[in-house]
Amino acid sequence: MNKLLAFALLMTVVLLASGCAYLANNAMQTVTISTTPDQATVRIDNQEYQTPATIKLSRNGKYFVEITKQNYDKQTMNITRKLNSWGWVDIVCTLFLVYPLISLVIDWGTGAWYDLTPSSINIELKAAGATEEFGYNAIGPDNQLYHVALCKAGK
């Protein structure tokens, strides 16, 4: 009888854990975008925002970001997705038959097993016509690549 009760309890836990990334993360992620100077226009998927902006994006997407401001050069970048730790838990537990396959399907279908990267963007806009005097690439504390540049106004 104890084995049957233990098995029933295990199955209950497994079914309740289905879609755990969705339950833990949700299918949306907040991305913050700021610029210096602020009040730049940000375009993502035909939607416009003004910086500083806090935007909710689907974890299941990949996004092209365009940042513009009058008298400044346009900046573009991509927001991509990477498998988060909940996604790895889903894959490993499904492979070892701890979870039912439905957990994997829910989290993959909703995108909940992804994290968007970068989740925070801070861009210093370059004045139109400015020339770069000195620049270098550096890895920030968030493991993102940054380009640091000293510029002087052109013309």
N, C-alpha and C positions, 0 to 999 in steps of 0.2 A: 504494500500500500504506500509506503514511504517513497519508493521509486516512482510510482505513478504520480504522486503529488509533486515530487521534484521535477518530473518531466513536464507536467502541466504548468508549473510555475515558470520553468525555463521557456516554454513556448509562449506564455503570456508576455514575458519580458522581451522576447525576440519580436513578437508582433507589435508591441508598443514602441520598440526602437526603430521600426520601419520608417525610413525617411528621416533619420536622425539629423542629417545635415540641414534638411528643410526646417525641422523643428528648432534647431540651434541657431541657424544663420538667416533664415528667410530667403526668399528668392530675389530680394532687392538689396542693394548695397549703397550706402551714402558715399559720394565722392565730393571732396571740397576742391574748389578752384579759386585761387587768388592771383592777382597780378599787381605789379608795381609799375606804373600807377594803377589804381583801381578804376572801376567803371568801364572796363573793357567789355566787349561783346564776345560771348562764348557761344559757339554753335556746335551742337551735338545732335545728330539724327534729326535735322530740320527743326530743332528747338533752339530758341535763343535765351540766354541768361546774361545777367550783368555781374561782373566780379565786384566783391567776393560772392561766390555762389556755392550753395550746398545742394547737390543734385542727387536724386535717387535713380539709380540705373539697375536694370536687370542684370543679375550675375551671369546670365546665359549669353550675354552679348559681347561683341567687340566693337569699340567705338573709335571714330575719327573725330578729333577735337580741333577746332579752328578758333583762334583767339585774335581779334582785331580791335584796333583803336585808332582813331584818326591821328595822323602824324607819327605813327609808330609802325614798324614792320610787322607783318602778319606772322603769327607763330602757329605751328601745327604739331600735333602729336597723336599717338594712339593710346587708348586704354585697352589693355588686353586682359585675358583671364588666365588664371592658373589653378590647378587642382589644389584645394585646401586640405587640411588634415582630416576633416570629416569625410571628404571624398575618398581618401586613402583608407579610412576605417571601413567605409562601405565596400570598397573593392576587396580588401583583405577578408572581411567577415563574410562576404558573399562567396568568395573562393573557398573558404573553409566551412561553408554551410552553417555559419552561426546565424546569419540573417537570411530571411527569404529574399529572393531576387527582386521583389517589389520595392524594397528599400533602395536598391541601386537604381531602379527605373524612376522612382519618384525624385531622387536627388539629382540624377542626370537630366531628367526632363524639365525640372524647374530651374536648373542651373545652380541650385543651392550648394553643390559641392565645389563651386568655383569661388575664388576671390578675384576682384578686379584689381589690376595694378597698372599704374599707381593709384592709390586711393586718395591721395592728397597731392595737388599740383600747385606749385607756387612759381610763377614765371615773372621775371623782370623783363619788361618790354624794352626793345631797343629802338631808339628814336630813328625815324626814317632818315636815311642818308648818313647815318653814323658809320664810322669805319672802325673795325676791330683792330686795336693796337697789340693786344696780348691776350691769349686765351689758353685754357687748359681744361681737360676733363678730369673729374674727380668723382669718386664713389661716396655718397652721403651716408649718414648713419642709418638710413632706411634702405640701404643697398641699392639705391637708384643712381643712375648716371647723371651727373650735372655738368654743364659746361659753364665755366667761370670766365668772364671776359671783362677787360677794361676797354672802354671805348671813348673816342672823342668825337664831337660833332663834326660832320663833314660839311664842306662848302663854307 
